[in-house]
Amino acid sequence: MEKALKQLFDFQRFEDNDSLAALIADTHARYEKRELTLDEMDFISAAGMPEKPDKKTRR
């Protein structure tokens, strides 16, 4: 699906299709880029929770 959307977006650069432009505008409106709030960042852990190694268990 993502590949098809990319192809349509690229196609629209060369063809000025009104219905495709409306679809692209709707997609951009739903997936707006913005900064996350600090509260939203609390739910993100892409690499897991970092833990400091215990000095006693270091080898």
N, CA, C and O atoms as a DFTB+ gen file, in Angstrom:
236 C
 N C O
     1  1       0.824      -1.197       0.000
     2  2       0.000       0.000       0.000
     3  2       0.862       1.252       0.000
     4  3       0.585       2.206      -0.727
     5  1       1.915       1.245       0.824
     6  2       2.787       2.417       0.911
     7  2       3.464       2.686      -0.431
     8  3       3.618       3.839      -0.833
     9  1       3.866       1.620      -1.121
    10  2       4.515       1.777      -2.423
    11  2       3.552       2.406      -3.436
    12  3       3.934       3.274      -4.221
    13  1       2.297       1.951      -3.400
    14  2       1.292       2.494      -4.315
    15  2       1.059       3.979      -4.046
    16  3       0.928       4.770      -4.980
    17  1       1.008       4.357      -2.769
    18  2       0.826       5.775      -2.428
    19  2       2.004       6.611      -2.921
    20  3       1.806       7.698      -3.463
    21  1       3.206       6.122      -2.742
    22  2       4.389       6.858      -3.215
    23  2       4.338       7.050      -4.723
    24  3       4.674       8.120      -5.231
    25  1       3.918       6.010      -5.437
    26  2       3.826       6.121      -6.892
    27  2       2.771       7.143      -7.303
    28  3       2.981       7.904      -8.248
    29  1       1.638       7.166      -6.601
    30  2       0.598       8.151      -6.911
    31  2       1.073       9.570      -6.619
    32  3       0.791      10.493      -7.383
    33  1       1.789       9.740      -5.519
    34  2       2.306      11.068      -5.183
    35  2       3.302      11.520      -6.252
    36  3       3.288      12.683      -6.656
    37  1       4.167      10.610      -6.712
    38  2       5.121      10.945      -7.770
    39  2       4.398      11.266      -9.074
    40  3       4.769      12.209      -9.774
    41  1       3.370      10.491      -9.403
    42  2       2.588      10.718     -10.619
    43  2       1.951      12.100     -10.599
    44  3       1.903      12.785     -11.620
    45  1       1.464      12.502      -9.437
    46  2       0.774      13.794      -9.313
    47  2       1.723      14.957      -9.579
    48  3       1.270      16.034      -9.967
    49  1       3.007      14.772      -9.385
    50  2       3.972      15.848      -9.672
    51  2       3.958      16.220     -11.152
    52  3       4.205      17.372     -11.510
    53  1       3.669      15.238     -12.016
    54  2       3.702      15.473     -13.460
    55  2       2.314      15.683     -14.058
    56  3       2.174      16.377     -15.065
    57  1       1.303      15.098     -13.459
    58  2      -0.078      15.229     -13.932
    59  2      -0.866      16.012     -12.890
    60  3      -0.792      15.715     -11.697
    61  1      -1.607      16.996     -13.333
    62  2      -2.400      17.796     -12.400
    63  2      -3.820      17.239     -12.373
    64  3      -4.729      17.789     -12.996
    65  1      -3.997      16.130     -11.635
    66  2      -5.283      15.452     -11.544
    67  2      -6.008      15.949     -10.295
    68  3      -5.515      15.780      -9.179
    69  1      -7.176      16.559     -10.482
    70  2      -7.902      17.164      -9.360
    71  2      -8.332      16.151      -8.298
    72  3      -8.191      16.410      -7.103
    73  1      -8.856      14.997      -8.727
    74  2      -9.309      14.015      -7.742
    75  2      -8.126      13.406      -6.982
    76  3      -8.237      13.115      -5.791
    77  1      -7.003      13.215      -7.663
    78  2      -5.808      12.700      -7.000
    79  2      -5.235      13.753      -6.048
    80  3      -4.741      13.413      -4.972
    81  1      -5.298      15.014      -6.435
    82  2      -4.831      16.091      -5.562
    83  2      -5.664      16.142      -4.275
    84  3      -5.123      16.377      -3.194
    85  1      -6.973      15.922      -4.391
    86  2      -7.843      15.911      -3.209
    87  2      -7.499      14.729      -2.304
    88  3      -7.488      14.869      -1.081
    89  1      -7.220      13.577      -2.891
    90  2      -6.845      12.392      -2.116
    91  2      -5.520      12.618      -1.380
    92  3      -5.377      12.246      -0.215
    93  1      -4.565      13.226      -2.063
    94  2      -3.261      13.509      -1.455
    95  2      -3.414      14.524      -0.323
    96  3      -2.806      14.366       0.736
    97  1      -4.220      15.560      -0.538
    98  2      -4.444      16.567       0.501
    99  2      -5.105      15.936       1.724
   100  3      -4.756      16.269       2.856
   101  1      -6.053      15.030       1.505
   102  2      -6.714      14.337       2.606
   103  2      -5.716      13.467       3.377
   104  3      -5.750      13.419       4.607
   105  1      -4.841      12.792       2.659
   106  2      -3.827      11.945       3.299
   107  2      -2.865      12.780       4.124
   108  3      -2.535      12.415       5.253
   109  1      -2.418      13.888       3.575
   110  2      -1.518      14.784       4.324
   111  2      -2.211      15.330       5.579
   112  3      -1.574      15.486       6.621
   113  1      -3.486      15.612       5.482
   114  2      -4.221      16.150       6.631
   115  2      -4.333      15.112       7.749
   116  3      -4.278      15.461       8.928
   117  1      -4.490      13.833       7.381
   118  2      -4.625      12.784       8.398
   119  2      -3.293      12.429       9.043
   120  3      -3.256      12.026      10.205
   121  1      -2.203      12.575       8.303
   122  2      -0.890      12.182       8.815
   123  2       0.010      13.398       8.939
   124  3       1.118      13.424       8.404
   125  1      -0.466      14.377       9.633
   126  2       0.251      15.627       9.817
   127  2       1.522      15.394      10.632
   128  3       1.500      14.695      11.645
   129  1       2.621      15.981      10.183
   130  2       3.868      15.901      10.943
   131  2       3.823      16.935      12.060
   132  3       3.485      18.097      11.836
   133  1       4.165      16.499      13.252
   134  2       4.198      17.411      14.378
   135  2       5.113      16.838      15.440
   136  3       5.445      15.653      15.419
   137  1       5.513      17.675      16.354
   138  2       6.320      17.223      17.471
   139  2       5.439      16.512      18.483
   140  3       4.279      16.874      18.682
   141  1       6.004      15.502      19.114
   142  2       5.274      14.812      20.167
   143  2       5.350      15.619      21.455
   144  3       6.339      16.303      21.720
   145  1       4.306      15.529      22.239
   146  2       4.335      16.161      23.551
   147  2       5.145      15.276      24.490
   148  3       5.402      14.112      24.183
   149  1       5.542      15.818      25.618
   150  2       6.289      15.028      26.592
   151  2       5.460      13.844      27.086
   152  3       6.003      12.766      27.331
   153  1       4.156      14.036      27.231
   154  2       3.285      12.937      27.653
   155  2       3.262      11.822      26.609
   156  3       3.267      10.644      26.964
   157  1       3.238      12.184      25.320
   158  2       3.243      11.182      24.260
   159  2       4.580      10.448      24.204
   160  3       4.627       9.261      23.882
   161  1       5.657      11.149      24.514
   162  2       6.976      10.529      24.473
   163  2       7.142       9.461      25.549
   164  3       7.971       8.562      25.409
   165  1       6.365       9.552      26.612
   166  2       6.423       8.537      27.662
   167  2       6.023       7.158      27.152
   168  3       6.430       6.148      27.727
   169  1       5.238       7.100      26.092
   170  2       4.765       5.829      25.558
   171  2       5.700       5.234      24.505
   172  3       5.429       4.151      23.986
   173  1       6.792       5.922      24.185
   174  2       7.702       5.471      23.134
   175  2       8.973       4.906      23.756
   176  3       9.595       5.528      24.617
   177  1       9.340       3.724      23.304
   178  2      10.576       3.102      23.748
   179  2      11.087       2.232      22.602
   180  3      10.941       1.011      22.639
   181  1      11.674       2.842      21.603
   182  2      12.094       2.124      20.403
   183  2      13.205       1.123      20.685
   184  3      13.248       0.058      20.070
   185  1      14.096       1.448      21.601
   186  2      15.229       0.562      21.872
   187  2      15.135      -0.077      23.248
   188  3      16.121      -0.634      23.731
   189  1      14.019      -0.014      23.867
   190  2      13.884      -0.581      25.204
   191  2      14.262       0.433      26.255
   192  3      14.612       1.572      25.948
   193  1      14.187       0.013      27.467
   194  2      14.524       0.896      28.578
   195  2      16.006       0.767      28.892
   196  3      16.478      -0.332      29.182
   197  1      16.744       1.858      28.842
   198  2      18.178       1.759      29.140
   199  2      18.399       1.477      30.618
   200  3      17.756       2.062      31.490
   201  1      19.307       0.585      30.867
   202  2      19.662       0.263      32.240
   203  2      21.160       0.432      32.406
   204  3      21.940       0.029      31.543
   205  1      21.548       1.013      33.490
   206  2      22.968       1.156      33.774
   207  2      23.492      -0.169      34.301
   208  3      22.861      -0.788      35.158
   209  1      24.631      -0.609      33.802
   210  2      25.170      -1.871      34.308
   211  2      25.586      -1.754      35.765
   212  3      26.144      -0.740      36.184
   213  1      25.313      -2.783      36.517
   214  2      25.674      -2.827      37.917
   215  2      27.194      -2.994      38.028
   216  3      27.758      -3.871      37.374
   217  1      27.852      -2.192      38.821
   218  2      29.304      -2.253      38.953
   219  2      29.777      -3.616      39.465
   220  3      30.879      -4.055      39.134
   221  1      28.961      -4.273      40.257
   222  2      29.342      -5.555      40.826
   223  2      29.361      -6.655      39.775
   224  3      30.150      -7.593      39.891
   225  1      28.524      -6.570      38.766
   226  2      28.428      -7.633      37.768
   227  2      29.327      -7.388      36.564
   228  3      29.394      -8.244      35.681
   229  1      30.011      -6.271      36.492
   230  2      30.922      -5.992      35.369
   231  2      32.096      -6.936      35.405
   232  3      32.614      -7.258      36.474
   233  1      32.514      -7.378      34.243
   234  2      33.679      -8.264      34.166
   235  2      34.700      -7.707      33.234
   236  3      35.753      -8.312      33.038
